[in-house]
Amino acid sequence: MKYFNKSISALLVSSALISTYVSADVNISGFGSIVGGRTLGDVTLDNVGFDWSQPPSYSNPPLNTREQILTADFYDVGQYNNDFSFKPETIFALQVVADLGEDLKVTGQLVAKGVDDFSPEFDWYYLTYHATDELTLMVGRRNIPMYYFSEFSEVGYAYPWVRPPSNLYWWQITQFNGFHAMYDFSLADYSNTLTVFYGNEYSHDNKEMNYYDKLYGGNATHVDELWTDITGMNWNLSGDFFDLRFVYFQHDLARNRYYTDADTVVIPAVVQKFIGFGGTIDLSSFTILFDWNSVTRNDTPGTKFPTYLISLVYNMDDLHPYISYSKADHEEVNVPREDLEEHYMLSYGIRYDFHPSASIKIQYDKFVDQAPAESGWRYHGDSDTLTIGVDFIF
């Protein structure tokens, strides 16, 4: 069976999980990944203009040689270095769906991650009401449908790679508390789902922003990331050999930095808009996966983040070798510059479905930081990373 038919389409329909029958009213299912890896050398982040009398900052980045680092999970700051580790991406999850009758269900998902020392946390909890055969309403906490793979980005079994490229899936917010309304309809011979959603997310003591504050030489006690009035829609279109998704949403973005001996720094809210188009195309022995996205802000410099992914998978029964390329830029439209954040990732790997509910993957990632050394944006650094993992569902 082809990879696309075997994994993605089934997992999309079932919210990225295959349910195990427990009783007439409750289904329990789960997924997990045991992933280990390491980077393969050192990197020099050189800047001849560094002023050693001043602390490191955006405008004053240091000269240093350190171990390579690959941030495999930006949201939780799961990073590989030259020491082999299972912590950055290993995850276990359990989902319970209770049928309350009269077309009403409640879902809860408990997740434990290595990067959090396997401390369990309820990251999804929501009610689902099937108002009609075509209309489904959901209220509660779920992933924001930002990218094509966002709603099941942690379910490694759902895609060919060890992970969706982390230099695309890099946002400080990935989930929200809100409302979804989904309408299913047919258009010619194609299946369609139109979804509108609204919600908010108040991420206090945001892990990713705390990490970057320290990286830039800051001394904030913590950073809050606030996304409010998240309003958007996505349209999913499926045919015999393709599945496509278009998404648009916008929200107010605010960020607060707190200090022990100084006033809180409140960054005035800006409007951030997200537009994306992604999908999969199944061409017999080959599967093409892609995602194109553009994020813009109405701030003074006209900040823009264009990103894209293209990946090719060759399907040979249970073996699926693949290659992928992802690119991310940071641009300022109103004050054009060529010395901001910019990087790409080239990945090679193979997936082997050795069991109906489990697969093993081996992947090599080459991350190239393209920001000029003197710009202050070359903080990722180049890296070469090797990872191996087992993904499973139950």
N, C-alpha and C positions, 0 to 999 in steps of 0.2 A: 504494500500500500504506500502511496506517495506520502512524503512528509507533510505537505500542506493538508491533505485530506485526513491524515492520521492525527495531527496535533492541533493546528491552529483553528480550523473550522469548528471542531468539536469543543475546544476550550472556549472559543468565543461564545458559543451558544450557552455553555454552562458556567459562565463567569469564571472561566479558566480552571475549572475543577471537574472531575468525574466523580459523581456521587456514589457512595456505598450504601446499600439498603440496610437500615437499622430497624425501623419499625414503620407502621403505616403513617406516622405523623412526623418523624424526625429522620433526616438524612445527615450522616457524618461523612466528611471527605477531607482530604488534605493533600499537601504537596511538600516537597522539600528538595534541597540541594546540598550536597556535601562537596565543597569546592576548596581546593588548595592550590597555592601558586606562589611565585616569587618573581621579582625583577632580576635582571641578569648583569648588572654592572653599576658603575658610578656615572654621575653627570656633573658637569661644571656649569653653573649659572653665573657667567662672567659679565661684569659691568665695570668697565674701566673708570666710569665717572662716579663710583660709589664714594660717598663722604663718610669716612670712618668715625668722624666726630658726631655724627647724627644717627639716630636709630633708623633701622630699615623702614621703608615706607613705599608707597606707589612710586614716588618720584626719586627715591633713594634706595634702590634695590642693592643687596650685598653681592660681593664676589665670594663664591664658595663652591666647594666640591663636596658632594654628598652622595649617598646611595640614591639610585633611581627610585622613583615613587610613581606608581600608577594608582590613581584614584578610580577604583572600580565601581564605587557607589558614592556619588557626590552627596546625596541626601543624608546618609548616615556616616559619611566620611570613612568608608571602608577602603583601606589602602594596602597595597602590596609594596614591600621593599625587598632587599636582598636576602632577608630571612624567610624561609618557607613558612607559610601560615595558612591555616584553615579559617581564620576568624573573619576576614573581610567580606566573604560572600556566603558562607554556610548559613542555611535558613531552614526552619521547620515551621509548618503552619497547619492549623486544624480549623475546619469550617463546619459549623452546625447550622442547618436550615430546618426550621420548625414550621410545619404546615398548620396554620391556625384555623383552616377551613374557610369557606366562603371566599375563595380566591385571595386569601391574605397569608403571607409568609413573613417570618422574621429570620434574619441571617446575622450570625456573628462569626468573626474570624480572629483567631488567636495566633500570634506570630512570635517566634523566638529567633533572634539573629545572633550570630557569633560576634559581630561588631558591638553588640550590646550585652556581651557576656551571657547570652541566651536568657535574658530576662524577658518573660512573656508579656505581651501587650496586645490588647484588643485594638486592631487597626481598622477593621471594618465592622460596622453594625448598622443595619438598616431594615426597614419594612418594605415589602413589595406587595403591591395590590394590582391584580389583573382586572382592570375596570371592564374591559371588553376583550374579545379575541385579538383585537389590534392594539389596544391601548394599555400600557403598563406604567404604573406610577411607583416611584421609589423615593423614600425619605430616610435620611440618616447619613452615615459616614462611609465614603467610598473614595477611590482614586479619581482625580481629575482626569477626564479623557483628553489629555494634551497631545500625546503622540499615538500612532497606530498601535503600539504595544503597551501603552501606559496602563491599561486596566488589568493586564496580567504580566507586568514587567518582572515580577518576582517569581513567577512560575516558570522555572527554567525548562521544564518539559515542553512548553508551548512554542518554543522557537529553536532554531538550529544552533545558535551560538551559546557560549557560556553565559553571556549577558547581552542585552541590547547595548550598543556603544555608549559608554558613559560620558563621552564628550558631547552627546546630544541630550541624554537624560540627566541633566546637571542642575536642576532647579531646586531651590531651597524649600519649596512647597510642592508636594505631590498629591496630597489628599485634602478633602474638605468636608464640612458638614453642610448638607444641602438637600436639594430636591431634583429629581430627574423625572421627565415624562417622555416615554418612548412610544412611537407609533410605527407599527409594521404595515407595509403595503407592498403590492406587486406593481411593477411597471414593465409592460411587455413580458419578457421571460425572466426578469430580474427581480430579486428580493431586495427590499429597501427597509431600512430602519432610520427614522428621523427622531433625534433626541434633542430636547432642550433641557438646560440645567441652570441652577442658581444656588449660590451658597457663599460661605465665608470660611476663612481659616486664620486662626490667631496662634501663630507658632512662637510661644514664649521660650526664651533660652534656646534659640535655634542652633542646632549642632553645627550645621555647615557654616553659618555666618560667624559663629564663635571661632571656628577654625580659621577662617580667612582673616578675621580681626587680628588674631595672634600672628598669623603668617606675615601680615603687613606691619608688624611691630606695634600693634595696638595694645591697650591695657584695659579694655572694657570688661566689666564683670560678666556681662552677658548681652546678647543682642536679640531683639524681638523682630520677627518678620511677620507682617500683617497683610493678608490679601483679603479684601472685602468687596462685596458686590460682584462676586464671580458670576458672570452671566454669559452663556454661550449656547452653541448648538453643534451637533455633528450629524453627518449623513453617511450611512453605511450602505453601499451598493454591492451586491454579490451576484455572480453568474456562475456558469459551469466551471470556469477555469480562473476566476479572479475574485478578489475581495478588496474593495476600495473604501477609504474613509476620508471625508473632508471634515475639518473642525475649525471653528472660530469661537473665540471667547475673549472677554476683556475683564479687567478688574482694577481696583485701586490698590496701589502698592505703597506701603509705608514701612519704614525701618527705624527702630529706636535702639540706640546704644547707651548702656548704663555704666556709670563709673563710680568708684568709691569716693574719690576726692574731687569730683568735678560734676558739673551739671549734665543731665541726660541730653544726648544729642538726638534730636528728632529730625529725621529727613522728611521734608514735606512730601505728601502723597503725590504720586504721579499715576497716570493711567497707562497700564500695560496691556497691549493687544497681542494676541497669539492667533496665527493662522497656519494651518498645516494640511498636507495631503499625503497620504501614505497607503500602502497596501501590499498585496501579494499577487503574483501572476504565476499560475502553474502551467508550464509548457512541457508536458510529457515528462522527460527525464530531468528537466531543469525547473527550479523555482526561483523567481526573482522577488526580492523583498526590497521595499524602498520607503523612505520617509523624507519629506521636504517640509521645512518649517521656517517661519519668520516671526520674530518677536520684536515689537517696537514700543518705545515709550515716548510720551509727549513732554519730555524734559528739555532743558535748554539746549544741550548738544544734539538732541535727536538720536538717542541711543537705539541701536538696531542689532539684533542677534540673528543672522541667517545661518541655518544649519541644514545638512542633508545627509542621507544614508543611502547607499546602494549595495546590495548583496546578492550573490549568485550561489545557489545550492545545487549540487549534482546528486540526484537520487538514484542509488543503486541498492534496491531492496532495503536492507536495514542499515546500510552505510550512506552517510550524507556528508561528503566533503564540501567545504564552503570557503568563500572569500568575501570580505566586506570592506568597504571604505566609507568613513564618515568624516565630515568636515564641519568645523564650527568657527565662526568669526564674531568679532565685536567691532561694530562700526559706529561712527558718529556722523550722521548725515549733515548736520548744520555746521560742523567744524571739521571738514574732512581730514582724516589722519590715517597713516599707514603703519602706526606703531602701537596698536592696541592688541588685545588678546586674539590669538589665532593659532589653531592647531588642527591636525588631522590624525586619524588612527586607521592603520591598515592591519586587518586581522585575517589569519588563516587558521583553519581548524577542520575537525571531522567529528561527526556525531555517529554513534553506533547504538542502535536500538536493540540491545541484547535481551530485552524482556518486554512483554506487552505494556508494562507500566513503568519502565525505567530505561534510561539511556546514559551512556558515558560519553563525555566530550573532552577533547584535547584542543587547546587553542593557544596560538602565539599572537601577541599584540605588539605592533610597533607604533608607539605614540611619538609624534614629532611636534614639538613646540616651535611655532614659526614666528613668534613675537620677537622683534629685535632685542638683543641683550640689553641695550641701554634704555629701553622703553619703560622698564619697571613692570611690564606685564609678562615677563618670561619666568613665571613662578612655578609652572608645572614641570618644565624640563623634559627632555627626551627620555624615553624609557623603552626597554624591551622586556616583555613579560610572558611567562609561560604558566598556564593554568590547566588543571585537570579536575574534572568533577563528575559526579553522578547526580542526575535529576530523576525524581520519581513522583508519582501521584498515587493516591489510593482512595 
